[in-house]
Amino acid sequence: MSRWTDGRFVVVHPGTMGLVNGAGYLVTCAERLQHNEAIRFLLIGEGSEKREIQAQIEAKKLTNIRVLDAKAKKETLQIVSGCQMGTMLVTDEPILQDNSANKFFDFLACGLPIVLNYRGWQKQVLEESGAGKGFAHRDVEGYCAFVEGLATDRDSWHQAHQASQQLAEKYDVNRVADRIWHAITNVRSVPVEALD
């Protein structure tokens, strides 16, 4: 595994490979970017689509994408932290545009730039902060160009990495708890008449 990833720009997708996730999207991306030896795609997990994804990889003879079996959370995070970009994917359904998967916060905690194949609040947060980008599901070309851009421009990747770390601080559980407590205690100190 390490020889396959050493010195490469690895885009990781940990989690379920089911109908909703549309992780087969990465097979299409890997096929488009197979000319770039520096880029690798890694999927970790289980799901109803896993065998189909593996069959497509084999049929297309792709060497820049791999699928690993599910790992314990700690081991998964160790693998993820050694990658250069996290990705979250969904199928092209309007209801899924406001996806809120936990791996979004895991990626930020690892300081990874993030790329999405959907729009919604996460796309907005990533683009406003500079920590990543979201694309319409059909815009495979844009998604791949973004991945390739960060893979080839170290300065751009470093800026996105720093933005991801800064964004992680915003979602830090202790800071969030402090903000909530501050808001509650401020409201409690306001006279009841002022709340009408």
C-alpha positions as CSV (number, residue, x, y, z in Angstrom):
1,M,0.0,0.0,0.0
2,S,2.7,2.5,0.9
3,R,4.6,2.0,-2.3
4,W,1.3,2.8,-4.2
5,T,0.8,6.0,-2.2
6,D,4.3,7.2,-1.6
7,G,5.0,10.6,-3.2
8,R,1.5,10.6,-4.7
9,F,-1.5,13.0,-4.2
10,V,-4.1,10.7,-2.6
11,V,-7.8,11.6,-2.7
12,V,-9.6,9.5,-0.1
13,H,-13.2,8.5,0.4
14,P,-13.8,6.6,3.6
15,G,-17.2,5.2,4.4
16,T,-20.2,3.5,2.8
17,M,-20.2,2.6,-0.9
18,G,-24.0,2.4,-1.2
19,L,-26.6,3.6,-3.7
20,V,-26.9,7.0,-2.1
21,N,-23.2,7.6,-1.9
22,G,-22.4,7.1,-5.6
23,A,-18.8,6.3,-4.9
24,G,-18.5,4.8,-8.4
25,Y,-18.1,8.5,-9.4
26,L,-14.4,8.1,-8.4
27,V,-14.0,5.3,-11.0
28,T,-14.9,7.9,-13.7
29,C,-12.5,10.4,-12.2
30,A,-9.7,7.9,-12.0
31,E,-10.2,7.0,-15.6
32,R,-10.1,10.7,-16.6
33,L,-7.0,11.4,-14.6
34,Q,-5.1,8.2,-15.3
35,H,-2.6,10.2,-17.5
36,N,-1.4,11.9,-14.3
37,E,0.8,9.4,-12.4
38,A,0.9,11.6,-9.4
39,I,-2.8,11.2,-8.5
40,R,-4.4,8.3,-6.7
41,F,-7.9,7.6,-5.5
42,L,-8.6,5.5,-2.4
43,L,-11.9,4.2,-1.1
44,I,-12.2,2.6,2.3
45,G,-15.3,0.8,3.5
46,E,-18.1,-1.5,2.6
47,G,-21.5,-1.2,0.9
48,S,-23.8,-2.6,-1.8
49,E,-21.9,-0.9,-4.6
50,K,-18.4,-2.1,-3.5
51,R,-18.2,-5.2,-5.7
52,E,-19.5,-3.2,-8.7
53,I,-16.8,-0.6,-8.2
54,Q,-14.1,-3.2,-7.9
55,A,-15.4,-4.9,-11.0
56,Q,-15.3,-1.6,-12.9
57,I,-11.7,-0.9,-11.7
58,E,-10.6,-4.3,-12.9
59,A,-12.5,-4.1,-16.2
60,K,-11.0,-0.7,-17.0
61,K,-7.5,-1.9,-15.8
62,L,-7.2,1.2,-13.6
63,T,-4.1,1.3,-11.5
64,N,-4.7,4.7,-9.9
65,I,-7.6,3.7,-7.7
66,R,-7.9,1.2,-4.9
67,V,-10.6,-0.1,-2.6
68,L,-9.8,-1.2,1.0
69,D,-12.0,-3.1,3.3
70,A,-13.6,-1.2,6.3
71,K,-11.2,-0.5,9.1
72,A,-11.6,0.5,12.7
73,K,-12.2,4.3,13.1
74,K,-8.8,4.9,14.6
75,E,-7.0,3.1,11.7
76,T,-9.2,4.8,9.1
77,L,-8.3,8.2,10.5
78,Q,-4.6,7.3,10.4
79,I,-4.9,6.4,6.8
80,V,-7.0,9.6,6.0
81,S,-4.4,11.8,7.8
82,G,-1.8,10.5,5.4
83,C,-3.8,11.5,2.3
84,Q,-3.8,14.9,0.6
85,M,-7.5,15.4,-0.1
86,G,-10.8,14.2,1.2
87,T,-13.9,13.7,-1.0
88,M,-17.6,13.3,-0.2
89,L,-19.9,12.0,-2.9
90,V,-23.6,11.6,-3.4
91,T,-25.8,10.5,-6.3
92,D,-27.5,13.2,-8.4
93,E,-30.6,13.6,-6.3
94,P,-31.8,17.1,-5.2
95,I,-32.6,15.9,-1.7
96,L,-28.9,14.9,-1.2
97,Q,-27.5,18.4,-1.9
98,D,-27.6,19.3,1.8
99,N,-25.6,16.3,2.8
100,S,-24.0,16.5,6.4
101,A,-21.8,13.5,6.7
102,N,-19.4,13.3,9.7
103,K,-16.4,12.7,7.4
104,F,-16.6,16.4,6.5
105,F,-15.5,17.2,10.1
106,D,-13.0,14.3,10.1
107,F,-11.3,15.7,7.0
108,L,-11.1,19.1,8.5
109,A,-9.7,17.7,11.7
110,C,-6.9,16.1,9.6
111,G,-6.4,19.4,7.8
112,L,-7.4,18.0,4.4
113,P,-8.8,20.1,1.6
114,I,-12.2,18.7,0.5
115,V,-13.8,18.2,-2.9
116,L,-17.5,17.5,-3.3
117,N,-19.6,16.4,-6.2
118,Y,-22.7,18.2,-4.9
119,R,-23.8,21.7,-3.9
120,G,-25.3,22.8,-0.6
121,W,-24.1,24.3,2.7
122,Q,-20.8,22.4,2.8
123,K,-19.9,23.6,-0.7
124,Q,-20.6,27.2,0.4
125,V,-18.5,26.8,3.6
126,L,-15.6,25.2,1.8
127,E,-15.5,27.9,-0.9
128,E,-15.9,30.8,1.4
129,S,-13.0,29.5,3.6
130,G,-10.8,28.3,0.8
131,A,-10.7,24.8,2.3
132,G,-12.1,23.1,-0.8
133,K,-14.7,23.2,-3.5
134,G,-18.0,21.7,-4.6
135,F,-19.2,20.8,-8.1
136,A,-22.5,19.9,-9.7
137,H,-22.7,16.1,-10.0
138,R,-22.5,16.3,-13.8
139,D,-19.4,18.5,-13.7
140,V,-16.8,15.7,-13.6
141,E,-14.5,17.8,-15.7
142,G,-14.5,20.6,-13.1
143,Y,-14.1,18.2,-10.2
144,C,-11.1,16.5,-11.9
145,A,-9.5,19.8,-12.8
146,F,-9.7,21.0,-9.2
147,V,-8.1,17.8,-8.0
148,E,-5.4,18.0,-10.6
149,G,-4.8,21.7,-9.9
150,L,-4.2,21.1,-6.2
151,A,-2.1,18.0,-7.0
152,T,0.2,20.0,-9.2
153,D,0.3,23.4,-7.4
154,R,1.9,22.9,-4.0
155,D,1.2,26.5,-2.9
156,S,-2.5,26.2,-3.7
157,W,-2.7,22.9,-1.8
158,H,-0.9,24.4,1.2
159,Q,-3.3,27.4,1.3
160,A,-6.3,25.0,1.2
161,H,-4.7,22.8,3.9
162,Q,-4.3,25.9,6.1
163,A,-7.8,27.0,5.5
164,S,-9.0,23.5,6.4
165,Q,-7.2,23.6,9.7
166,Q,-8.7,27.0,10.4
167,L,-12.1,25.8,9.6
168,A,-11.7,22.8,11.9
169,E,-11.1,25.2,14.7
170,K,-14.5,26.8,14.0
171,Y,-16.2,23.4,14.4
172,D,-14.1,22.3,17.5
173,V,-16.5,20.8,20.0
174,N,-15.1,22.7,22.9
175,R,-15.4,26.1,21.1
176,V,-18.9,25.3,20.0
177,A,-19.9,24.3,23.5
178,D,-18.4,27.6,24.8
179,R,-20.4,29.6,22.3
180,I,-23.6,27.8,23.2
181,W,-23.0,28.3,26.9
182,H,-22.2,32.0,26.3
183,A,-25.4,32.4,24.3
184,I,-27.5,30.7,27.0
185,T,-26.0,32.7,29.9
186,N,-26.4,35.9,28.0
187,V,-30.1,35.2,27.3
188,R,-30.6,34.2,31.0
189,S,-29.2,37.6,32.1
190,V,-31.7,39.5,29.9
191,P,-34.8,40.7,31.8
192,V,-37.9,38.7,30.9
193,E,-39.7,41.8,29.6
194,A,-36.9,42.3,27.0
195,L,-37.6,38.9,25.5
196,D,-41.2,39.8,24.5
